Amino acid sequence: MTKTASVAPWSRWEQGQSGVAGAELADSGGGAKLVSMGDESKRRWLERYEAAALRSDTDFDTLSSVPVEPLYGPDDVDESIGMPGEYPFTRGIYPSGYRGRLWTMRQFSGFGSPEQTNDRFKFLLEQGQNGLSVAFDMPTLMGRDSDDPMSEGEVGRCGVAIDSLADMEVLFSGIDIEAVTTSMTISGPAPMLFAFYVAAAEKQGADISELGGTCQTDILKEYIAQKEWLFPPEPHLRLTADMMEYCAREIPKYHPLSISGYHIREAGSTAAQELAFTVASGFAHVELGMRRGLDVDDFAPGISFFFNSHIDFFEEIAKFRAARRIWARWMKERYGARKERSWMLKFHTQTAGVSLTAPQPYNNVVRTTTEALAAVLGGTQSLHTNSLDEVVALPTEESVEIALRTQQIIAHETEVTNVIDPLGGSWFVEALTDRIEDEAENYFSRVEQMGDGSILDGMLAGIEDGYFQKEIADAAFKYQQLLERDRKVIVGINRFTKSSQAMPEILLIGPEIEERQKKTVAEVRANRDAKRAEAAIEALRDMATDDSRDSVAVMVEAAKAYVTLGEMVETLKETWGVYTEPPMF
């Protein structure tokens, strides 16, 4: 696979390099610059810049410690960026940008019981939201029922509790599943929740071939960052491949896999690491599907991505642009995809939770607005904006409304959607895009080497020996050092700490939710057809030992028999076991 040369100026011209004909190098404070001898205006500016007193209380790198020049020009950009909607999609995957269609405003929501979250969904839809995104509680994320002893104290706390098809039916009561796209942010037990979703849609009378939405299902990032796995990697990947095949065949509009960089960034990675590890995981899943014998063009359009939008405005925009270009080039040149849809990187964005602060919480509105604008200017297909109180609790209805209104103001008042890729051609943005792309390509080379030529095998090897975890930990440690040395600033934390802001009223989830959910799951087990449920559980056992069985079809039948999430997971653990992370540090 070839890559158009795109070497940033600071990597071309190292400090102190000599022998460059007709030019001289200058230390501009952010790295070495090439200054043309014939450009008198640039020379005059450089002299005045070098004589100026620069601020000494901070550095001039990006949030990820990428050196940034004080000024950029046409010499800093190496390649044509093309047109929107055309390969390699640096400027966006659609020729009309947001003139054709705005991004989907998809506020992540879920708390307490299915009834409470159903009410919140209806509230958001009434306020103008046009897509749903389900947040699950910790027991659900870990594949446990609400009455499991390990679930005590966590039911409904950080999302909605879903134990069975009965809960999924309540979650979407009064909401036409076929008419609204839904994203489910869950990976370990994603196949089971997907089965509940399909079964609930069928009970509504929906044509499942028309369902739209996304299920995260990205198990590799769990081992790297979020740590919510159920089984060892291989059986998890088998389930993922089954979902990819099932959706390509039965639900072509649905995205069964959303490769997530969000949690990698929240764990402390740099922007380039988030991009590299996320897109590498995407390549790994492409190889997974191809090993299954699937045609890449049959399943690749169903792969989407989920990125973090952090506070460094231009770095985030450059990250999104680089991601599109990398994906297009690799899909076309390495994996042989023929269809344009397979080359297009489609992504959802969530503003950075880790950037929010508990002190001076109303500052978070400004942070979220900045991050949301970066996502929009970077060309996201859907967006969640964090609420100002989300750093301490699940958001209240008032703070959720402010977060949604933030998106609506950007969409309808700022006029930033009038021009397609308005920052395209910016010397700084294009140079930073090149820089991040180069860093990502270096990571891909390392992963490929670890896998003896395979990105999938390299990802698995890197997980087992802690490579990704160590890279992220080192980046987080470096950033923390910069904060403690006062080289990076967080307003209200290490500067400007005097404030009269009070913490707003927060949403509290009481113990009664857990008691109600325990009662509900007990009633489901008591009232279902016991013989049908036992037969479905036995089918799950058979599927676990027979790779030729379609796990999705088996789980959908188990869902219809009201087998609970915990029962499904524990049945599969009997055969597949559990995963224990090797010690890393």
C-alpha positions in Angstrom: 0.0 0.0 0.0 1.3 3.4 -1.0 0.8 6.6 0.8 1.0 10.1 -0.6 4.0 11.8 0.9 2.8 14.1 3.8 5.7 14.9 6.0 5.2 17.9 8.3 7.8 20.6 8.3 9.0 19.9 11.8 10.0 16.4 10.8 11.6 17.5 7.5 13.7 20.2 9.0 15.3 19.3 12.3 16.9 21.8 14.6 20.4 22.7 13.4 20.1 21.0 10.0 22.5 22.6 7.5 23.2 22.6 3.8 19.8 23.6 2.6 20.3 25.6 -0.6 18.8 29.0 -0.8 17.2 28.8 2.6 17.9 29.0 6.3 16.4 27.4 9.3 14.9 29.4 12.2 14.0 28.3 15.7 10.4 29.7 15.9 9.6 28.6 19.4 7.5 25.6 18.4 10.1 23.8 16.3 12.3 24.4 13.3 11.0 26.4 10.3 12.3 26.7 6.8 12.3 30.4 5.8 12.8 31.3 2.2 15.7 33.7 1.6 13.7 35.6 -1.0 10.6 36.2 1.1 11.4 39.6 2.7 8.0 39.9 4.4 8.5 36.6 6.1 12.0 37.6 7.1 10.8 40.9 8.6 8.1 39.1 10.5 10.6 36.5 11.8 12.9 39.2 13.1 10.1 40.9 15.0 8.8 37.6 16.3 12.2 36.6 17.7 12.6 40.0 19.3 9.1 39.8 21.0 8.7 38.7 24.6 6.8 35.5 24.6 4.7 34.2 27.4 6.7 32.0 29.7 3.8 30.6 31.8 2.8 27.9 29.3 4.0 25.9 26.3 2.8 26.2 22.8 2.2 22.5 22.0 -1.2 20.9 21.4 -3.0 19.2 24.2 -1.2 16.0 23.1 2.2 17.7 23.2 2.6 18.0 19.5 4.9 21.0 18.7 3.0 23.8 17.0 4.7 26.5 14.9 3.8 30.1 15.5 2.8 30.6 11.9 1.9 28.4 8.9 2.1 29.0 5.2 1.7 27.2 1.8 5.1 25.5 2.2 3.7 23.5 5.1 1.1 21.7 3.1 2.3 18.8 0.9 -0.7 17.4 -1.0 -4.0 18.3 -2.5 -6.9 17.8 -0.2 -9.4 17.0 -2.9 -13.1 17.7 -2.9 -15.9 16.8 -0.4 -17.5 13.5 -1.1 -14.6 12.3 -3.1 -11.7 9.9 -2.3 -9.9 10.1 0.1 -12.6 12.1 1.8 -10.3 14.4 3.8 -13.0 17.1 3.4 -15.9 14.9 4.3 -17.8 11.9 3.0 -20.7 13.8 1.5 -20.4 16.3 -1.4 -23.1 18.6 0.1 -21.7 18.6 3.7 -24.3 19.8 6.1 -26.2 21.7 3.4 -27.7 18.4 2.5 -28.3 17.0 6.0 -27.4 18.1 9.5 -25.6 15.7 11.8 -27.9 13.5 14.0 -28.3 15.0 17.4 -28.0 11.8 19.5 -27.9 12.6 23.2 -26.6 9.6 25.3 -29.4 8.8 27.8 -30.3 6.2 30.3 -30.8 5.9 34.0 -32.7 4.1 36.6 -35.5 1.9 35.3 -36.7 1.3 31.7 -39.8 3.4 32.5 -37.7 6.4 33.6 -35.4 6.2 30.6 -38.5 5.8 28.3 -39.8 9.1 29.7 -36.4 10.8 29.1 -36.3 9.5 25.5 -39.7 10.9 24.8 -38.7 14.3 26.4 -35.6 14.4 24.2 -37.6 13.6 21.0 -40.1 16.3 21.9 -37.2 18.8 22.3 -36.0 18.1 18.7 -33.6 15.3 19.1 -33.6 13.0 16.1 -31.8 9.9 17.3 -31.6 7.9 20.5 -28.5 6.6 22.3 -28.9 4.2 25.2 -26.6 4.3 28.2 -26.7 1.1 30.3 -25.9 0.6 33.9 -22.8 -1.2 35.2 -24.5 -4.6 35.9 -25.9 -4.6 32.3 -22.5 -3.6 30.9 -20.9 -6.5 32.8 -23.6 -9.0 31.7 -25.2 -9.4 35.1 -28.9 -9.3 36.1 -30.1 -6.8 38.6 -30.6 -9.4 41.3 -27.0 -10.8 40.9 -25.2 -10.2 44.3 -22.4 -8.5 42.3 -24.9 -5.9 41.1 -25.8 -4.6 44.5 -25.7 -0.8 44.8 -25.1 -0.3 41.0 -28.5 -0.9 39.5 -29.7 2.0 37.4 -26.9 4.3 38.7 -24.9 5.1 35.5 -27.5 4.1 33.0 -30.6 2.0 32.5 -30.9 -1.5 33.8 -31.9 -4.0 31.1 -32.3 -7.6 32.2 -34.5 -9.2 29.6 -36.7 -8.6 26.5 -39.4 -7.4 28.9 -37.2 -4.4 29.9 -36.4 -3.6 26.2 -40.1 -3.6 25.4 -40.7 -1.0 28.2 -37.7 1.0 27.1 -39.3 1.6 23.7 -42.9 1.6 24.7 -44.7 4.3 22.6 -41.6 4.8 20.4 -41.6 3.4 16.9 -38.3 1.5 16.7 -38.5 1.3 12.9 -38.8 5.1 12.6 -36.0 6.2 14.9 -32.3 5.3 14.7 -30.9 4.0 18.0 -27.3 3.6 19.2 -26.5 1.2 22.0 -23.3 1.9 23.8 -22.3 -1.6 25.0 -19.6 -4.0 23.9 -19.2 -7.1 26.1 -22.9 -8.2 26.1 -23.7 -6.3 22.9 -24.9 -9.5 21.1 -27.4 -10.2 23.8 -28.7 -6.6 24.0 -28.9 -6.6 20.2 -31.0 -9.8 20.3 -33.3 -8.1 22.8 -33.6 -5.1 20.4 -34.4 -7.2 17.4 -36.9 -9.2 19.3 -38.6 -6.0 20.7 -38.8 -4.6 17.1 -40.4 -7.8 15.9 -42.9 -7.6 18.7 -43.8 -4.1 17.6 -44.4 -5.4 14.1 -41.4 -3.7 12.6 -39.8 -4.8 9.4 -36.3 -5.6 10.9 -34.7 -5.1 7.4 -35.6 -1.4 7.8 -34.0 -1.0 11.3 -31.4 1.7 11.5 -28.9 2.4 14.3 -25.7 1.2 15.8 -24.4 -1.2 18.4 -21.0 -0.6 19.7 -19.8 -4.2 19.9 -16.1 -3.1 20.0 -14.5 -5.6 22.4 -10.9 -4.8 21.6 -11.2 -1.4 23.2 -12.5 -3.0 26.3 -9.2 -4.9 26.8 -7.3 -1.7 25.9 -9.1 0.9 28.0 -12.6 0.4 29.4 -12.2 -3.1 30.9 -15.8 -4.3 30.5 -15.2 -7.7 28.9 -17.0 -11.0 29.6 -15.0 -13.7 27.9 -11.5 -14.2 26.4 -10.9 -12.3 23.1 -11.5 -15.2 20.7 -15.1 -16.0 21.6 -16.0 -12.3 21.8 -14.6 -11.9 18.3 -16.6 -14.8 17.1 -19.8 -13.1 18.3 -18.8 -9.9 16.7 -18.2 -11.6 13.3 -21.6 -13.3 13.6 -23.3 -9.9 14.1 -21.4 -8.5 11.2 -22.6 -11.4 9.0 -26.1 -11.3 10.3 -26.6 -7.6 9.7 -25.1 -7.7 6.3 -27.6 -10.4 5.4 -30.7 -9.4 7.4 -30.5 -5.7 8.5 -28.4 -3.9 5.9 -29.1 -0.4 7.2 -27.9 -1.3 10.7 -24.3 -0.8 11.9 -23.4 -3.8 14.1 -20.0 -2.4 15.0 -19.0 1.0 16.1 -15.2 1.1 16.7 -14.7 3.3 19.8 -11.8 5.6 20.4 -13.8 7.6 23.0 -12.8 5.4 25.9 -9.2 5.2 24.8 -9.0 9.0 24.9 -10.8 9.2 28.2 -8.2 6.8 29.6 -5.5 9.4 28.8 -4.3 8.8 25.3 -3.1 11.5 22.9 -5.2 12.5 19.9 -2.9 10.5 17.6 -3.1 7.4 19.8 -6.9 7.6 19.9 -6.9 7.8 16.1 -4.3 5.1 15.6 -5.6 2.5 18.1 -9.2 3.1 17.0 -8.6 2.8 13.3 -6.3 -0.1 13.8 -9.1 -1.8 15.6 -11.3 -1.1 12.6 -8.7 -2.7 10.3 -8.6 -5.7 12.7 -12.4 -6.1 12.3 -12.1 -5.9 8.5 -9.6 -8.8 8.7 -11.9 -10.6 11.0 -14.7 -10.4 8.5 -12.5 -11.4 5.6 -11.2 -14.4 7.6 -14.8 -15.4 8.0 -15.0 -15.5 4.2 -17.1 -12.4 3.8 -16.7 -10.1 0.9 -15.3 -6.8 2.3 -17.8 -4.7 0.4 -20.7 -6.7 2.0 -19.8 -5.8 5.6 -17.4 -2.8 5.6 -20.2 -0.2 5.0 -21.7 -1.4 8.3 -18.6 -0.5 10.3 -18.8 2.9 11.9 -16.6 4.8 14.5 -17.0 6.7 17.7 -14.5 9.4 18.6 -13.9 11.8 21.4 -13.9 15.5 20.8 -11.5 17.1 23.3 -10.8 20.7 24.1 -7.8 21.4 21.7 -10.0 22.8 18.9 -7.7 22.5 15.9 -6.1 19.2 16.9 -9.5 17.5 17.1 -10.5 18.8 13.7 -7.2 17.6 12.2 -7.7 14.2 13.9 -11.1 13.7 12.2 -9.8 14.7 8.8 -6.8 12.4 9.1 -9.0 9.5 10.2 -11.2 9.7 7.0 -8.1 9.9 4.7 -6.4 6.9 6.4 -9.5 4.7 6.4 -10.2 5.4 2.7 -6.7 4.7 1.6 -6.3 1.5 3.6 -9.7 0.1 2.6 -9.0 0.8 -1.1 -5.4 -0.1 -1.4 -4.7 -2.8 1.3 -8.1 -4.5 1.7 -9.2 -4.2 -1.9 -12.6 -2.7 -1.2 -14.3 -1.7 -4.5 -17.3 0.2 -3.4 -17.1 3.8 -2.4 -19.3 3.2 0.6 -16.6 0.9 2.0 -14.0 3.7 1.8 -16.1 6.1 3.8 -15.4 6.5 7.5 -18.6 7.3 9.2 -18.4 8.5 12.9 -20.3 9.6 15.9 -18.7 12.0 18.3 -19.1 12.7 22.0 -17.6 15.7 23.7 -14.9 14.9 26.3 -16.2 13.8 29.7 -12.6 13.9 31.1 -12.4 17.7 30.3 -15.3 18.5 32.6 -14.7 19.8 36.1 -16.7 19.6 39.3 -15.4 23.0 40.5 -17.0 25.8 38.6 -19.4 23.4 36.8 -20.9 26.1 34.5 -17.5 26.4 32.8 -18.4 23.0 31.3 -21.0 24.6 29.0 -18.2 26.5 27.3 -16.0 23.5 27.1 -18.7 21.3 25.6 -19.6 24.1 23.1 -16.0 24.3 21.9 -15.7 20.6 21.6 -19.0 20.3 19.8 -18.0 22.9 17.3 -14.8 21.1 16.6 -16.7 17.9 15.9 -19.0 19.8 13.5 -16.1 21.5 11.7 -14.5 18.0 11.6 -17.5 16.6 9.8 -19.2 14.3 12.3 -22.3 12.3 11.3 -23.8 12.4 14.8 -23.1 14.1 18.1 -23.6 13.9 21.8 -22.9 16.9 23.9 -22.1 16.3 27.6 -24.1 18.0 30.2 -22.6 20.5 32.7 -23.3 18.3 35.7 -22.2 15.0 34.2 -18.9 15.1 36.0 -20.6 14.3 39.3 -23.8 12.6 38.4 -26.2 11.6 35.7 -27.6 14.8 34.1 -30.8 16.4 35.1 -33.5 17.2 32.6 -32.5 20.9 32.7 -28.8 20.2 32.0 -29.7 17.7 29.2 -31.8 20.4 27.5 -28.9 22.9 27.7 -26.6 20.3 26.1 -29.1 19.6 23.3 -29.7 23.3 22.8 -26.0 23.8 22.4 -26.1 21.6 19.3 -29.2 23.3 18.0 -27.6 26.7 18.3 -24.5 25.6 16.5 -26.7 24.1 13.7 -29.2 26.9 13.3 -27.7 30.1 14.5 -23.9 30.2 13.9 -24.2 29.6 10.1 -21.1 27.3 10.3 -23.1 24.7 8.3 -23.4 27.0 5.3 -19.9 26.2 3.9 -18.6 22.6 3.4 -15.4 22.0 5.2 -14.8 25.7 6.0 -11.3 25.1 7.4 -10.1 23.1 4.4 -7.0 24.6 3.0 -6.0 26.2 6.3 -2.2 25.9 6.3 -2.2 25.0 10.0 -5.1 22.5 9.9 -3.7 20.8 6.8 -0.2 20.6 8.3 -1.6 19.3 11.6 -3.7 16.7 9.7 -0.5 15.5 8.0 1.3 15.3 11.3 -1.4 13.3 13.1 -1.7 11.0 10.0 2.1 10.3 10.1 2.0 9.5 13.8 -0.9 7.1 13.3 0.9 5.4 10.4 3.9 4.8 12.7 1.6 3.1 15.2 0.1 0.9 12.4 3.6 -0.2 11.5 4.2 -1.3 15.0 0.9 -3.2 15.3 1.5 -4.9 12.0 5.0 -5.9 13.1 3.6 -7.4 16.3 1.1 -9.4 14.2 3.7 -10.6 11.6 1.8 -8.7 8.9 -1.7 -8.9 10.4 -3.3 -6.0 12.1 -5.8 -8.3 13.8 -3.1 -10.5 15.2 -1.1 -7.4 16.1 -4.0 -6.0 18.1 -4.4 -9.2 20.0 -0.7 -9.5 20.7 -0.5 -5.8 21.8 -3.4 -6.4 24.2 -1.8 -9.5 25.7 1.6 -7.9 26.3 0.1 -4.5 27.5 1.5 -2.4 24.6 -1.6 -0.2 24.2 -2.2 0.1 27.9 1.4 1.2 28.5 1.3 3.8 25.6 -1.8 5.3 27.1 -0.5 5.3 30.6 2.7 7.0 29.5 0.7 9.7 27.7 -1.6 10.3 30.7 1.4 10.5 33.1 3.1 13.1 30.8 0.0 15.2 30.7 -0.5 15.1 34.5 3.1 16.2 34.9 2.4 19.2 32.6 -0.6 20.1 34.7 1.3 19.8 38.0 4.1 22.0 36.6 1.5 24.6 35.5 2.4 24.2 31.9 -1.1 23.3 30.9 -4.1 25.1 32.3 -7.5 23.9 33.4 -9.6 26.9 34.5 -10.9 26.4 38.0 -8.4 23.6 38.7 -4.9 25.0 38.6 -5.7 28.6 37.6 -8.5 31.0 38.3 -9.8 29.0 41.2 -11.7 31.7 43.1 -15.3 31.3 42.3 -18.9 31.8 43.5 -20.3 29.0 41.3 -22.4 26.5 43.3 -23.0 22.9 42.2 -26.4 22.7 40.6 -29.0 20.2 41.9 -28.1 16.8 40.7 -30.1 13.7 39.8 -30.1 11.0 42.5 -30.9 7.3 41.8 -32.4 5.9 45.0 -32.3 2.2 46.2 -35.9 1.8 45.3 -34.9 1.4 41.6 -32.8 -1.7 42.5 -35.6 -3.2 44.5 -38.1 -2.7 41.7 -35.8 -4.1 39.1 -35.1 -7.2 41.2 -38.8 -7.7 41.5 -39.3 -7.3 37.7 -36.6 -9.8 36.8 -38.0 -12.4 39.3 -41.5 -11.9 37.7 -40.1 -12.5 34.2 -38.5 -15.8 35.3 -41.7 -16.9 37.1 -44.1 -16.0 34.3 -42.2 -17.2 31.2 -42.6 -20.6 29.5 -40.1 -22.6 31.5 -39.7 -25.4 29.0 -39.1 -22.9 26.1 -36.6 -21.0 28.3 -34.7 -24.1 29.2 -34.6 -25.2 25.5 -33.2 -21.8 24.6 -30.5 -22.1 27.2 -29.5 -25.5 26.0 -29.3 -24.1 22.4 -26.9 -21.5 23.8 -24.7 -24.3 25.2 -24.7 -26.1 21.9 -23.9 -22.9 20.0 -20.9 -22.2 22.3 -19.2 -25.5 21.2 -20.3 -25.3 17.5 -18.7 -22.5 15.5 -21.0 -23.2 12.6 -24.1 -22.1 14.6 -25.4 -18.6 14.0 -25.1 -17.1 17.5 -27.3 -14.1 16.7 -30.2 -16.3 15.7 -29.8 -18.5 18.8 -29.7 -15.4 21.0 -32.8 -13.8 19.4 -34.7 -17.0 20.1 -33.4 -17.0 23.7 -34.6 -13.3 24.0 -38.1 -14.3 22.8 -38.1 -17.0 25.4 -37.4 -14.3 28.0 -34.0 -15.8 29.0 -32.3 -13.0 31.0 -29.0 -11.3 30.1 -27.3 -12.9 33.1 -28.5 -16.4 32.2 -27.2 -16.0 28.7 -23.8 -14.8 29.8 -23.4 -17.4 32.5 -24.3 -20.2 30.1 -21.6 -19.1 27.7 -19.0 -18.7 30.5 -19.5 -22.4 31.2 -17.8 -23.1 27.9 -15.7 -20.1 27.2 -14.5 -19.1 30.6 -13.6 -15.6 31.7 -10.7 -13.3 30.9 -8.2 -12.2 33.4 -5.9 -9.3 32.4 -2.2 -10.1 32.8 -0.4 -7.7 35.1 1.1 -4.8 33.2 3.1 -2.6 35.6 
